[in-house]
Amino acid sequence: MQNKRGIVRIIEAAVAIFILLAFVSFIALGNVQRPSPSDDAYRISHQVLSEISNNYTLRNEILAGNFLKTQNYVEKRLVLFPYLFSVSVCSVEETCLCVNCPGNVEIYANDVLITTNLSDYIPKRLSIFMWIPPGAAGARAPSGCVSECAAGQTGCEGNSYWTCGNFDTSDSCLEKSALTACSGATPVCSAGVCVAACSDECTVNTKGCNIDTITPWACTSSSGCLKKISQAACSGTTPKCSAGNCVQCLAKTDCTADGYIGNNKCGADLTKIYRDWQTFLCTSGICSSSTSLQVVSSCTGSQKCSNGVCASTPPSCTAQYICTESKIRKYQNADCTLGSAESAPACTKQSGVCSGSTKNCASGAWVDCSDADYKVWSANYATSESGLLCQDGLDNDCDGGVDKGTTSAPADCNCLNIAGCK
């Protein structure tokens, strides 16, 4: 009997200890700190950003300025969590802004740098902004269920979309609808919306010319695909398009037509009449020209060339200077004999591409170079510098200034857009 009482006391003591341990465990569990929403959002966004930065395809598309697929990827990864989100991409020096974030909830932001070892791409900053709409996804209903999406939210699965709402009567939680396939003119699902199908027309960072040969295009992201976006049409001194750049010409026919220039000249023996023939070429988008002296006609019988015209030799000549060629002047004596040839003096402009230019002989007098003469002397001559001429390293207008300045020459004020520049 006494042994039975001892056993009962042992059992009673064990039960008491069990009850005490259960009470202590209940108190301890009540004091366990659950993760805050901000910690939870950071953990989720950190994982998603890490996956994107290690995904070759998504990473390169972000660097190329296209992050539609990245947004779809984030949407799929967050679909089971009670968050709405927004994705933003900016340069590494900036802080990305959330243009779609509401102003009445707490926003949880996290970002990662997207880089590559390819020199063609500039690093970008990718940011994810997350928030929980009041009373929406994640809010527990009286039945104890958890909404799997937020009111008004839509999403894609393949090329079908779903919407978020209370589609059953068993509880008050929100769930995804049945999938609706995209079709017809909008067969592709993007960010929960059916859109028109598209395909890349070009490669990122490329450029070219439209079929009209005057309008350049640049490869730019548009509606999720790379499109050839037309730029300003070529005009002025560079009216043609070549490889996406505005140039002077595409072919010889875009330049000035070949032909005679200047006046007739007498040959050295006064028996032939000459004239300058100018020939144009198109090389690497730039019109250039060369000049050659060609025989126009020959004098017959006793005729001699005088000032570019064949005429009978008079018994006596007027003592005067005459032009035997455009760059040659001789003194004609009264007996019609000619003196030695004079070297043509230099034209007024001698800087830059005008260096070495010489005057023309006309009616026995040396005539200073005109703009047309300087152009014949150098195809790179221009009356003033602007546009591409400010990048060719030449003093095109012969004023002593070279583009935006070099170590050996000052800048051309036209290339610096200085007011009142001449």
Secondary structure by P-SEA (a helix, b strand, c coil): caaaaaaaaaaaaaaaaaaaaaaaaaaaaaacccccaaaaaaaaaaaaaaaaaacaaaaaaaaacccaaaaaaaaaaaccccccbbbbbbccccccccccccccbbbbbbbbbbbcccccbbbbbbbbbbbbccccccccccccccccccccbbbbcccbbbbbccccccccbbbbccbbbbcccccccccccccccccccccccbbbbcccccbbbbbccccccccccccccccccccccccccccccccccccccccccbbbbbcccccbbbbbbbbbbbccccccbbbbbbbcccccccccccccccccccccccbbbbbccccbbbbbcccccccccccccccccccccccbbbbbbcccccccccaaaaaaacccccccccccccccccccccccccccccccbbbccccccccccc
